[in-house]
Amino acid sequence: QVRLVESEGGLVQPGGSLRLSCAASGSIFSINTMGWYRQAPGKQRELVATISIGGTTNYADSVKGRFTISTISRDDAKNTVYLQMSSLKPEDTAVYYCYLKTFRDYWGQGTQVTVSS
């Protein structure tokens, strides 16, 4: 069984920074991609950033230059993906979901990020 545990989001002022983490554990075989999606109220879930097992990254245009995705893989089969968010804007307010792709897709429970003064 695969488990994705996300760090807590929070309330951040515009222009501020926040780092999210997501630790994946369990029976994980052949990781293809890890990443982050987000869903704002009344909107569809959208891609934020992904990183492949080979290190190839993909970012939504709206976050390019502001967000950075990275991963750490450990021998004990725990894989963690990070999302460093900088220069946050009110439109970044959303529930952020961790994503893991192996032979199927896995999702975290979601963590709220609110950007507001």
C-alpha positions as CSV (number, residue, x, y, z in Angstrom):
1,Q,0.0,0.0,0.0
2,V,1.3,3.4,-1.0
3,R,1.1,6.3,1.4
4,L,1.6,10.0,0.6
5,V,2.0,12.3,3.6
6,E,2.0,16.0,2.9
7,S,3.3,18.8,5.1
8,E,1.0,21.4,6.3
9,G,0.3,24.4,4.1
10,G,-0.6,27.7,5.7
11,L,-1.3,31.4,5.4
12,V,1.3,33.4,3.7
13,Q,1.4,37.1,2.8
14,P,1.7,38.1,-0.9
15,G,5.3,38.0,-1.9
16,G,6.1,35.4,0.8
17,S,7.5,31.9,0.5
18,L,6.5,28.5,1.6
19,R,7.9,25.0,1.1
20,L,5.7,22.0,0.8
21,S,6.9,18.4,1.2
22,C,5.3,15.1,0.5
23,A,6.8,11.8,1.7
24,A,5.9,8.7,-0.3
25,S,6.2,5.3,1.4
26,G,5.0,1.8,1.1
27,S,5.1,-0.7,-1.7
28,I,6.3,1.6,-4.4
29,F,7.6,0.2,-7.6
30,S,8.9,1.9,-10.7
31,I,8.3,5.5,-9.8
32,N,7.7,7.5,-13.0
33,T,6.8,10.9,-11.8
34,M,6.2,12.9,-8.6
35,G,4.6,16.3,-8.4
36,W,2.1,18.7,-7.3
37,Y,-1.4,19.8,-8.5
38,R,-3.7,22.4,-7.0
39,Q,-7.4,23.1,-7.0
40,A,-8.8,26.5,-6.2
41,P,-12.4,27.0,-5.2
42,G,-14.7,26.6,-8.2
43,K,-11.9,25.6,-10.5
44,Q,-10.6,22.3,-11.8
45,R,-7.5,20.7,-10.5
46,E,-4.5,21.9,-12.4
47,L,-0.9,20.9,-12.7
48,V,1.6,23.0,-10.7
49,A,4.9,21.1,-11.3
50,T,6.1,17.6,-11.9
51,I,9.5,15.9,-11.8
52,S,10.3,12.6,-13.5
53,I,12.5,9.9,-12.1
54,G,15.2,11.1,-14.5
55,G,14.9,14.6,-13.1
56,T,13.0,16.3,-15.9
57,T,10.8,19.0,-14.6
58,N,7.6,20.5,-15.9
59,Y,6.0,23.7,-14.6
60,A,2.7,25.4,-15.2
61,D,3.4,28.7,-16.9
62,S,1.8,30.6,-14.0
63,V,4.5,29.4,-11.6
64,K,7.6,29.3,-13.8
65,G,10.4,31.3,-12.2
66,R,8.6,31.3,-8.8
67,F,8.3,27.7,-7.8
68,T,10.9,24.9,-7.8
69,I,10.3,21.2,-7.5
70,S,12.9,18.7,-6.3
71,T,13.0,15.2,-4.9
72,I,15.1,13.1,-2.5
73,S,15.2,9.3,-2.8
74,R,16.3,7.2,0.1
75,D,17.5,3.7,0.3
76,D,14.7,2.8,2.7
77,A,12.3,3.3,-0.1
78,K,11.0,6.7,1.1
79,N,10.8,9.2,-1.6
80,T,10.1,12.8,-0.9
81,V,9.1,15.6,-3.3
82,Y,9.4,19.2,-2.3
83,L,7.8,22.3,-3.8
84,Q,9.5,25.6,-2.9
85,M,7.1,28.4,-3.6
86,S,8.4,32.0,-3.7
87,S,6.9,35.3,-4.7
88,L,3.5,34.0,-3.8
89,K,0.4,35.7,-5.2
90,P,-3.2,35.6,-4.0
91,E,-4.1,33.6,-7.1
92,D,-1.8,30.8,-5.8
93,T,-4.4,30.2,-3.1
94,A,-5.6,26.6,-3.4
95,V,-5.5,23.1,-2.0
96,Y,-2.3,21.6,-3.1
97,Y,-2.2,17.8,-3.8
98,C,0.9,15.6,-3.9
99,Y,1.0,13.3,-6.9
100,L,2.9,10.0,-7.5
101,K,2.8,8.0,-10.7
102,T,3.9,4.4,-10.9
103,F,1.8,1.9,-12.7
104,R,-1.1,3.9,-11.4
105,D,-1.7,7.4,-10.0
106,Y,-1.7,8.1,-6.3
107,W,-2.8,11.3,-4.6
108,G,-2.2,12.9,-1.2
109,Q,-5.0,14.2,1.0
110,G,-4.3,17.8,0.0
111,T,-3.0,20.8,2.0
112,Q,-4.4,24.3,2.0
113,V,-2.2,27.2,1.0
114,T,-3.7,30.7,1.4
115,V,-2.0,33.8,0.2
116,S,-3.5,36.9,1.7
117,S,-2.6,40.0,3.5
